[in-house]
Amino acid sequence: MEQFKHALNEAISSWSKLSEEWEKIEETHSDTISENYPFDKDFREILNNMIEWREGLQDKE
């Protein structure tokens, strides 16, 4: 389970960085980065869901 939580932390860190970069170019490149977007939720909402998931896992210990 520890390796899974470590990987989840890394994924959250990567998504946070990607979110920061997205915000920097969203105004000028929104059409390009939104094209073929593979998720049904807003990118930041997915990141928040991942953080909540991590917190829920920590609460179970």
Biopython code that builds the backbone (N, CA, C, O; Angstrom):
import numpy as np
from Bio.PDB.StructureBuilder import StructureBuilder

atoms = [
    (1, "MET", "N", (0.820, -1.197, 0.000)),
    (1, "MET", "CA", (0.000, 0.000, 0.000)),
    (1, "MET", "C", (0.865, 1.263, 0.000)),
    (1, "MET", "O", (0.479, 2.283, -0.572)),
    (2, "GLU", "N", (2.020, 1.195, 0.633)),
    (2, "GLU", "CA", (2.898, 2.364, 0.685)),
    (2, "GLU", "C", (3.366, 2.782, -0.711)),
    (2, "GLU", "O", (3.444, 3.974, -1.009)),
    (3, "GLN", "N", (3.673, 1.810, -1.558)),
    (3, "GLN", "CA", (4.108, 2.139, -2.920)),
    (3, "GLN", "C", (2.973, 2.796, -3.698)),
    (3, "GLN", "O", (3.199, 3.720, -4.480)),
    (4, "PHE", "N", (1.755, 2.314, -3.477)),
    (4, "PHE", "CA", (0.597, 2.909, -4.139)),
    (4, "PHE", "C", (0.426, 4.363, -3.705)),
    (4, "PHE", "O", (0.225, 5.240, -4.546)),
    (5, "LYS", "N", (0.504, 4.626, -2.407)),
    (5, "LYS", "CA", (0.345, 5.990, -1.901)),
    (5, "LYS", "C", (1.464, 6.897, -2.401)),
    (5, "LYS", "O", (1.239, 8.069, -2.702)),
    (6, "HIS", "N", (2.655, 6.352, -2.485)),
    (6, "HIS", "CA", (3.774, 7.126, -3.036)),
    (6, "HIS", "C", (3.505, 7.481, -4.502)),
    (6, "HIS", "O", (3.722, 8.618, -4.919)),
    (7, "ALA", "N", (3.036, 6.511, -5.273)),
    (7, "ALA", "CA", (2.720, 6.764, -6.686)),
    (7, "ALA", "C", (1.585, 7.778, -6.813)),
    (7, "ALA", "O", (1.609, 8.625, -7.706)),
    (8, "LEU", "N", (0.598, 7.700, -5.932)),
    (8, "LEU", "CA", (-0.509, 8.664, -5.953)),
    (8, "LEU", "C", (0.008, 10.067, -5.645)),
    (8, "LEU", "O", (-0.400, 11.033, -6.290)),
    (9, "ASN", "N", (0.893, 10.181, -4.674)),
    (9, "ASN", "CA", (1.498, 11.485, -4.363)),
    (9, "ASN", "C", (2.255, 12.040, -5.566)),
    (9, "ASN", "O", (2.163, 13.231, -5.866)),
    (10, "GLU", "N", (2.994, 11.188, -6.247)),
    (10, "GLU", "CA", (3.728, 11.618, -7.436)),
    (10, "GLU", "C", (2.769, 12.058, -8.543)),
    (10, "GLU", "O", (3.015, 13.053, -9.224)),
    (11, "ALA", "N", (1.682, 11.315, -8.716)),
    (11, "ALA", "CA", (0.690, 11.675, -9.728)),
    (11, "ALA", "C", (0.068, 13.037, -9.405)),
    (11, "ALA", "O", (-0.117, 13.865, -10.297)),
    (12, "ILE", "N", (-0.250, 13.262, -8.146)),
    (12, "ILE", "CA", (-0.831, 14.540, -7.742)),
    (12, "ILE", "C", (0.163, 15.672, -7.993)),
    (12, "ILE", "O", (-0.220, 16.740, -8.472)),
    (13, "SER", "N", (1.423, 15.447, -7.676)),
    (13, "SER", "CA", (2.448, 16.465, -7.929)),
    (13, "SER", "C", (2.561, 16.770, -9.420)),
    (13, "SER", "O", (2.663, 17.930, -9.818)),
    (14, "SER", "N", (2.544, 15.726, -10.234)),
    (14, "SER", "CA", (2.636, 15.915, -11.687)),
    (14, "SER", "C", (1.416, 16.649, -12.225)),
    (14, "SER", "O", (1.547, 17.549, -13.055)),
    (15, "TRP", "N", (0.227, 16.268, -11.755)),
    (15, "TRP", "CA", (-0.991, 16.931, -12.202)),
    (15, "TRP", "C", (-1.015, 18.387, -11.744)),
    (15, "TRP", "O", (-1.516, 19.254, -12.460)),
    (16, "SER", "N", (-0.476, 18.658, -10.558)),
    (16, "SER", "CA", (-0.411, 20.039, -10.076)),
    (16, "SER", "C", (0.473, 20.878, -10.990)),
    (16, "SER", "O", (0.114, 21.995, -11.363)),
    (17, "LYS", "N", (1.616, 20.338, -11.342)),
    (17, "LYS", "CA", (2.534, 21.037, -12.248)),
    (17, "LYS", "C", (1.873, 21.245, -13.612)),
    (17, "LYS", "O", (1.955, 22.331, -14.186)),
    (18, "LEU", "N", (1.226, 20.213, -14.122)),
    (18, "LEU", "CA", (0.542, 20.330, -15.409)),
    (18, "LEU", "C", (-0.568, 21.378, -15.333)),
    (18, "LEU", "O", (-0.771, 22.141, -16.277)),
    (19, "SER", "N", (-1.276, 21.413, -14.223)),
    (19, "SER", "CA", (-2.332, 22.404, -14.036)),
    (19, "SER", "C", (-1.763, 23.820, -14.056)),
    (19, "SER", "O", (-2.347, 24.719, -14.661)),
    (20, "GLU", "N", (-0.630, 24.016, -13.399)),
    (20, "GLU", "CA", (0.021, 25.326, -13.405)),
    (20, "GLU", "C", (0.396, 25.742, -14.824)),
    (20, "GLU", "O", (0.185, 26.889, -15.218)),
    (21, "GLU", "N", (0.949, 24.814, -15.583)),
    (21, "GLU", "CA", (1.342, 25.116, -16.962)),
    (21, "GLU", "C", (0.112, 25.380, -17.829)),
    (21, "GLU", "O", (0.130, 26.260, -18.690)),
    (22, "TRP", "N", (-0.943, 24.621, -17.601)),
    (22, "TRP", "CA", (-2.200, 24.800, -18.335)),
    (22, "TRP", "C", (-2.709, 26.225, -18.119)),
    (22, "TRP", "O", (-3.075, 26.915, -19.070)),
    (23, "GLU", "N", (-2.727, 26.655, -16.854)),
    (23, "GLU", "CA", (-3.227, 27.984, -16.538)),
    (23, "GLU", "C", (-2.419, 29.085, -17.225)),
    (23, "GLU", "O", (-2.969, 30.123, -17.593)),
    (24, "LYS", "N", (-1.127, 28.863, -17.394)),
    (24, "LYS", "CA", (-0.269, 29.859, -18.038)),
    (24, "LYS", "C", (-0.633, 30.071, -19.507)),
    (24, "LYS", "O", (-0.498, 31.177, -20.030)),
    (25, "ILE", "N", (-1.095, 29.011, -20.171)),
    (25, "ILE", "CA", (-1.369, 29.127, -21.608)),
    (25, "ILE", "C", (-2.843, 29.012, -21.962)),
    (25, "ILE", "O", (-3.209, 29.096, -23.135)),
    (26, "GLU", "N", (-3.688, 28.820, -20.963)),
    (26, "GLU", "CA", (-5.108, 28.604, -21.223)),
    (26, "GLU", "C", (-5.740, 29.731, -22.031)),
    (26, "GLU", "O", (-6.527, 29.476, -22.942)),
    (27, "GLU", "N", (-5.407, 30.950, -21.709)),
    (27, "GLU", "CA", (-6.013, 32.097, -22.382)),
    (27, "GLU", "C", (-5.682, 32.146, -23.872)),
    (27, "GLU", "O", (-6.519, 32.529, -24.689)),
    (28, "THR", "N", (-4.469, 31.759, -24.215)),
    (28, "THR", "CA", (-4.030, 31.866, -25.609)),
    (28, "THR", "C", (-4.127, 30.550, -26.388)),
    (28, "THR", "O", (-4.109, 30.564, -27.619)),
    (29, "HIS", "N", (-4.229, 29.420, -25.691)),
    (29, "HIS", "CA", (-4.220, 28.124, -26.369)),
    (29, "HIS", "C", (-5.359, 27.195, -25.935)),
    (29, "HIS", "O", (-5.249, 25.976, -26.064)),
    (30, "SER", "N", (-6.435, 27.761, -25.429)),
    (30, "SER", "CA", (-7.514, 26.925, -24.892)),
    (30, "SER", "C", (-8.098, 25.967, -25.932)),
    (30, "SER", "O", (-8.421, 24.825, -25.605)),
    (31, "ASP", "N", (-8.234, 26.416, -27.169)),
    (31, "ASP", "CA", (-8.779, 25.537, -28.204)),
    (31, "ASP", "C", (-7.874, 24.333, -28.440)),
    (31, "ASP", "O", (-8.350, 23.207, -28.584)),
    (32, "THR", "N", (-6.583, 24.576, -28.478)),
    (32, "THR", "CA", (-5.620, 23.507, -28.746)),
    (32, "THR", "C", (-5.572, 22.497, -27.607)),
    (32, "THR", "O", (-5.614, 21.290, -27.843)),
    (33, "ILE", "N", (-5.483, 22.990, -26.362)),
    (33, "ILE", "CA", (-5.349, 22.043, -25.248)),
    (33, "ILE", "C", (-6.674, 21.366, -24.901)),
    (33, "ILE", "O", (-6.680, 20.316, -24.259)),
    (34, "SER", "N", (-7.776, 21.946, -25.312)),
    (34, "SER", "CA", (-9.078, 21.334, -25.051)),
    (34, "SER", "C", (-9.471, 20.306, -26.110)),
    (34, "SER", "O", (-10.312, 19.441, -25.868)),
    (35, "GLU", "N", (-8.854, 20.413, -27.280)),
    (35, "GLU", "CA", (-9.171, 19.489, -28.363)),
    (35, "GLU", "C", (-8.800, 18.063, -27.953)),
    (35, "GLU", "O", (-7.675, 17.808, -27.522)),
    (36, "ASN", "N", (-9.728, 17.161, -28.086)),
    (36, "ASN", "CA", (-9.559, 15.746, -27.731)),
    (36, "ASN", "C", (-9.272, 15.534, -26.245)),
    (36, "ASN", "O", (-8.701, 14.510, -25.870)),
    (37, "TYR", "N", (-9.656, 16.475, -25.405)),
    (37, "TYR", "CA", (-9.504, 16.337, -23.953)),
    (37, "TYR", "C", (-10.221, 15.067, -23.517)),
    (37, "TYR", "O", (-11.416, 14.930, -23.777)),
    (38, "PRO", "N", (-9.536, 14.133, -22.865)),
    (38, "PRO", "CA", (-10.095, 12.800, -22.651)),
    (38, "PRO", "C", (-10.959, 12.617, -21.404)),
    (38, "PRO", "O", (-11.378, 11.494, -21.123)),
    (39, "PHE", "N", (-11.238, 13.670, -20.653)),
    (39, "PHE", "CA", (-11.961, 13.505, -19.398)),
    (39, "PHE", "C", (-13.301, 14.224, -19.434)),
    (39, "PHE", "O", (-13.483, 15.181, -20.187)),
    (40, "ASP", "N", (-14.243, 13.751, -18.609)),
    (40, "ASP", "CA", (-15.574, 14.349, -18.542)),
    (40, "ASP", "C", (-15.657, 15.476, -17.514)),
    (40, "ASP", "O", (-16.699, 16.116, -17.369)),
    (41, "LYS", "N", (-14.549, 15.717, -16.797)),
    (41, "LYS", "CA", (-14.516, 16.752, -15.771)),
    (41, "LYS", "C", (-13.441, 17.775, -16.098)),
    (41, "LYS", "O", (-12.531, 17.528, -16.889)),
    (42, "ASP", "N", (-13.579, 18.935, -15.460)),
    (42, "ASP", "CA", (-12.555, 19.967, -15.550)),
    (42, "ASP", "C", (-11.251, 19.419, -14.979)),
    (42, "ASP", "O", (-11.258, 18.656, -14.014)),
    (43, "PHE", "N", (-10.152, 19.808, -15.575)),
    (43, "PHE", "CA", (-8.832, 19.315, -15.166)),
    (43, "PHE", "C", (-8.582, 19.559, -13.679)),
    (43, "PHE", "O", (-8.111, 18.664, -12.977)),
    (44, "ARG", "N", (-8.893, 20.761, -13.195)),
    (44, "ARG", "CA", (-8.672, 21.089, -11.777)),
    (44, "ARG", "C", (-9.577, 20.269, -10.873)),
    (44, "ARG", "O", (-9.194, 19.927, -9.754)),
    (45, "GLU", "N", (-10.773, 19.953, -11.349)),
    (45, "GLU", "CA", (-11.684, 19.126, -10.559)),
    (45, "GLU", "C", (-11.117, 17.712, -10.385)),
    (45, "GLU", "O", (-11.233, 17.116, -9.314)),
    (46, "ILE", "N", (-10.514, 17.191, -11.433)),
    (46, "ILE", "CA", (-9.880, 15.874, -11.343)),
    (46, "ILE", "C", (-8.745, 15.914, -10.328)),
    (46, "ILE", "O", (-8.603, 15.001, -9.515)),
    (47, "LEU", "N", (-7.945, 16.961, -10.374)),
    (47, "LEU", "CA", (-6.847, 17.106, -9.415)),
    (47, "LEU", "C", (-7.400, 17.157, -7.991)),
    (47, "LEU", "O", (-6.877, 16.486, -7.101)),
    (48, "ASN", "N", (-8.441, 17.938, -7.772)),
    (48, "ASN", "CA", (-9.048, 18.015, -6.444)),
    (48, "ASN", "C", (-9.615, 16.664, -6.008)),
    (48, "ASN", "O", (-9.515, 16.299, -4.837)),
    (49, "ASN", "N", (-10.204, 15.930, -6.935)),
    (49, "ASN", "CA", (-10.720, 14.588, -6.620)),
    (49, "ASN", "C", (-9.595, 13.650, -6.209)),
    (49, "ASN", "O", (-9.762, 12.842, -5.295)),
    (50, "MET", "N", (-8.453, 13.751, -6.874)),
    (50, "MET", "CA", (-7.304, 12.916, -6.519)),
    (50, "MET", "C", (-6.802, 13.255, -5.116)),
    (50, "MET", "O", (-6.446, 12.359, -4.350)),
    (51, "ILE", "N", (-6.775, 14.540, -4.781)),
    (51, "ILE", "CA", (-6.333, 14.964, -3.450)),
    (51, "ILE", "C", (-7.304, 14.452, -2.383)),
    (51, "ILE", "O", (-6.878, 13.964, -1.336)),
    (52, "GLU", "N", (-8.592, 14.562, -2.647)),
    (52, "GLU", "CA", (-9.597, 14.053, -1.711)),
    (52, "GLU", "C", (-9.483, 12.537, -1.543)),
    (52, "GLU", "O", (-9.640, 12.018, -0.438)),
    (53, "TRP", "N", (-9.213, 11.842, -2.623)),
    (53, "TRP", "CA", (-9.035, 10.398, -2.584)),
    (53, "TRP", "C", (-7.861, 10.051, -1.676)),
    (53, "TRP", "O", (-7.952, 9.159, -0.833)),
    (54, "ARG", "N", (-6.746, 10.779, -1.863)),
    (54, "ARG", "CA", (-5.557, 10.550, -1.035)),
    (54, "ARG", "C", (-5.878, 10.780, 0.439)),
    (54, "ARG", "O", (-5.480, 9.989, 1.295)),
    (55, "GLU", "N", (-6.603, 11.870, 0.739)),
    (55, "GLU", "CA", (-6.956, 12.172, 2.116)),
    (55, "GLU", "C", (-7.858, 11.089, 2.701)),
    (55, "GLU", "O", (-7.728, 10.737, 3.874)),
    (56, "GLY", "N", (-8.770, 10.561, 1.889)),
    (56, "GLY", "CA", (-9.638, 9.478, 2.342)),
    (56, "GLY", "C", (-8.855, 8.210, 2.666)),
    (56, "GLY", "O", (-9.176, 7.491, 3.612)),
    (57, "LEU", "N", (-7.834, 7.951, 1.876)),
    (57, "LEU", "CA", (-6.995, 6.787, 2.140)),
    (57, "LEU", "C", (-6.213, 6.968, 3.436)),
    (57, "LEU", "O", (-6.034, 6.013, 4.192)),
    (58, "GLN", "N", (-5.752, 8.177, 3.694)),
    (58, "GLN", "CA", (-4.994, 8.463, 4.910)),
    (58, "GLN", "C", (-5.889, 8.343, 6.141)),
    (58, "GLN", "O", (-5.433, 7.917, 7.203)),
    (59, "ASP", "N", (-7.158, 8.718, 6.002)),
    (59, "ASP", "CA", (-8.090, 8.636, 7.126)),
    (59, "ASP", "C", (-8.369, 7.201, 7.549)),
    (59, "ASP", "O", (-8.754, 6.954, 8.692)),
    (60, "LYS", "N", (-8.176, 6.254, 6.638)),
    (60, "LYS", "CA", (-8.474, 4.840, 6.925)),
    (60, "LYS", "C", (-7.344, 4.144, 7.649)),
    (60, "LYS", "O", (-7.456, 2.964, 7.982)),
    (61, "GLU", "N", (-6.270, 4.844, 7.896)),
    (61, "GLU", "CA", (-5.142, 4.203, 8.575)),
    (61, "GLU", "C", (-5.177, 4.470, 10.059)),
    (61, "GLU", "O", (-4.302, 4.006, 10.790)),
]
sb = StructureBuilder()
sb.init_structure("model")
sb.init_model(0)
sb.init_chain("A")
sb.init_seg("    ")
for serial, (resi, resn, name, xyz) in enumerate(atoms, 1):
    if name == "N":
        sb.init_residue(resn, " ", resi, " ")
    sb.init_atom(name, np.array(xyz, "f"), 0.0, 1.0, " ", f" {name:<3s}", serial, name[0])
structure = sb.get_structure()
